[in-house]
Every structure is written in C-alpha cells, then in structure tokens.
C-alpha cells in the first residue's frame, strides 16, 4: 500500500499524524509525507536595494520556506519511525496544496491519502471549498479526512464508535477490508447503516398523486429494495463480527446522505467509513453526490474507500 500524508503544523494535521502512528500498516507499505509551500505564507517581502533586488528577496524567502518544510517533514518522519517500521519519503512542493497533492497521487500511484481538516459548523461545511474537499472529489484513490481525535479509535481505552455506511453495492465490501487494518487497542463498536432511497422516477407526478397502479408498483419496488438491503446488512455485519468487533445495524429510508449524517449526529461516531466506485474503463469514476454530502456535513472524520487501480471495473 502506498500512503500519502499531507503535513503542516496545524493541530488537525497533527491528529492525522497521531492516527498514522497508531495503525499497523501492511509491512510492504510505502509512506510519502508531503508539504506544499505557498509564497503567501512568506514573511513580508521588502526589497532592501530597490526593485532590482526583488529576485534575490523572493529567492531567499522561498529558501526559508523550503528549509522550514524540510525540517517539519524530518521531524514528522522521525516520530512515525519511532512507532512504525515503514519506508518513508518526504516531498516538498510549491503551489496550490490541492493541485500538488493530486499530482503526487498520480506521480507515485498512491492508494490512500490522509489529511487533516478542521471541524466546522454545518453552514461552513456546506460552503467549504478547501484542500480536503478538493482532494476528496478528485483523487482516484481512498481518502481519509481527519477531524477531531481520530486516534482514539485505535488507541482509546474505551471502544470508539465507527459508522460504516453502505448502499448495498459490492464496493461496501472494500470498507470492511479497510476496517480490518485498524488493529485497535480496544475493538470499536461498529454500526452498519443502509438507507433505502426513493428512485428519482418515483418523485414525479405519479409518485405524488398519480394512478393507484403506479403507486402499487412503487410500493412493491421499495419493499423489494428493503428486503435486499436487509440481506446486505446481514452479510456485512457478519464480516465485521469476523474481525472481532461488536456490530449493530440501522436500516432506514430517505435521502441517503441526509440520513447518514443524522445517524452520525445521534450516535456520535469517531469515524464514518463509506465506499465509492474506483475505476471504470481505466478511468476514475467521479465522486457521487451522496459521498460528497456526507464528507462535507459529517460531524466526524470521514474515510472514503475506493478500490485500487488493480481492481478496475470494465
């Protein structure tokens, strides 16, 4: 597994590092630490010898940022190696963080990106146009957005809660595989949730006040969907139990993203895990609206799991 960890001095990123140190990654894993510098973070640029000295002043400012970034990555690498024996490489880039992280994902064929993101109010999360949102939408691999004390999932003395959201498709099985990587000090309590959404064509005129025959057909469709969801939940729950974790299930109906966020707000999990399609025809499948809404509005960390390039769908 190739893991890319975005590093900066912020507290939410430091929590991401604590989580990285707490996980027993596969022995063959390669870890890349990336820090992206932006010239806007440089100290005030004042040419001492007039306009002719601008190039020198900018070069010196850029040099200081690179030196500071290298020191930060060196310290982070040392901290991780004290806990985990993994191969680590450091990358210092310049430019827009989102763009540089996505470029590194392609250049190094990354399987998982880990980055911190601030915990925000519902309104601010809705308006969020941040690096984390950008990477979540565009990355062709799994992405873990770290909010709050995620390391308590693996290192806590009490069982932390994890919400595993499934849509009934085969991609949900990838979330269980990733869940198996979390060798927790105290096994977490896992809630497997499935929301049966009403198909778009049932939202039209006939679905609201139309012919009885159509309403009957709609009812039969939803009943069938409910039975299939229950069967899927049972299968996923057994897989989670096989990992030695406690599990319960939630089966409801409504808007999938809204219901998953409501469940998270009620049960207060440390982490939401949700699957998404990876590739089709050799190209990454765009992130669906449901997953994007969950990532934006979730009150906790979100782990988007996408199958790797080796599991492409035709």
Secondary structure as the mmCIF struct_conf table of DSSP 4:
data_model
#
loop_
_struct_conf.conf_type_id
_struct_conf.id
_struct_conf.beg_label_comp_id
_struct_conf.beg_label_asym_id
_struct_conf.beg_label_seq_id
_struct_conf.end_label_comp_id
_struct_conf.end_label_asym_id
_struct_conf.end_label_seq_id
STRN STRN1 UNK A 2 UNK A 6
BEND BEND1 UNK A 9 UNK A 10
HELX_RH_AL_P HELX_RH_AL_P1 UNK A 11 UNK A 22
BEND BEND2 UNK A 23 UNK A 23
TURN_TY1_P TURN_TY1_P1 UNK A 27 UNK A 28
STRN STRN2 UNK A 30 UNK A 37
HELX_RH_3T_P HELX_RH_3T_P1 UNK A 39 UNK A 41
BEND BEND3 UNK A 42 UNK A 42
HELX_LH_PP_P HELX_LH_PP_P1 UNK A 43 UNK A 44
TURN_TY1_P TURN_TY1_P2 UNK A 48 UNK A 49
HELX_RH_3T_P HELX_RH_3T_P2 UNK A 51 UNK A 53
HELX_RH_AL_P HELX_RH_AL_P2 UNK A 54 UNK A 83
STRN STRN3 UNK A 87 UNK A 94
BEND BEND4 UNK A 95 UNK A 95
HELX_RH_AL_P HELX_RH_AL_P3 UNK A 97 UNK A 107
TURN_TY1_P TURN_TY1_P3 UNK A 108 UNK A 109
BEND BEND5 UNK A 111 UNK A 111
STRN STRN4 UNK A 112 UNK A 116
HELX_RH_AL_P HELX_RH_AL_P4 UNK A 122 UNK A 127
HELX_RH_AL_P HELX_RH_AL_P5 UNK A 131 UNK A 138
BEND BEND6 UNK A 140 UNK A 141
STRN STRN5 UNK A 142 UNK A 146
BEND BEND7 UNK A 148 UNK A 148
TURN_TY1_P TURN_TY1_P4 UNK A 150 UNK A 151
HELX_RH_AL_P HELX_RH_AL_P6 UNK A 152 UNK A 155
BEND BEND8 UNK A 157 UNK A 158
HELX_LH_PP_P HELX_LH_PP_P2 UNK A 159 UNK A 160
STRN STRN6 UNK A 161 UNK A 166
BEND BEND9 UNK A 168 UNK A 169
TURN_TY1_P TURN_TY1_P5 UNK A 170 UNK A 171
HELX_RH_AL_P HELX_RH_AL_P7 UNK A 172 UNK A 179
TURN_TY1_P TURN_TY1_P6 UNK A 180 UNK A 181
BEND BEND10 UNK A 185 UNK A 186
HELX_LH_PP_P HELX_LH_PP_P3 UNK A 187 UNK A 188
STRN STRN7 UNK A 189 UNK A 196
HELX_LH_PP_P HELX_LH_PP_P4 UNK A 197 UNK A 199
HELX_RH_3T_P HELX_RH_3T_P3 UNK A 200 UNK A 202
BEND BEND11 UNK A 203 UNK A 204
HELX_RH_AL_P HELX_RH_AL_P8 UNK A 205 UNK A 209
HELX_RH_AL_P HELX_RH_AL_P9 UNK A 212 UNK A 241
TURN_TY1_P TURN_TY1_P7 UNK A 242 UNK A 244
STRN STRN8 UNK A 246 UNK A 253
BEND BEND12 UNK A 254 UNK A 254
HELX_RH_AL_P HELX_RH_AL_P10 UNK A 256 UNK A 267
BEND BEND13 UNK A 270 UNK A 270
STRN STRN9 UNK A 271 UNK A 276
STRN STRN10 UNK A 279 UNK A 280
TURN_TY1_P TURN_TY1_P8 UNK A 281 UNK A 282
STRN STRN11 UNK A 283 UNK A 284
HELX_LH_PP_P HELX_LH_PP_P5 UNK A 285 UNK A 288
HELX_RH_AL_P HELX_RH_AL_P11 UNK A 289 UNK A 297
BEND BEND14 UNK A 299 UNK A 300
STRN STRN12 UNK A 301 UNK A 306
HELX_RH_3T_P HELX_RH_3T_P4 UNK A 309 UNK A 311
STRN STRN13 UNK A 313 UNK A 313
#
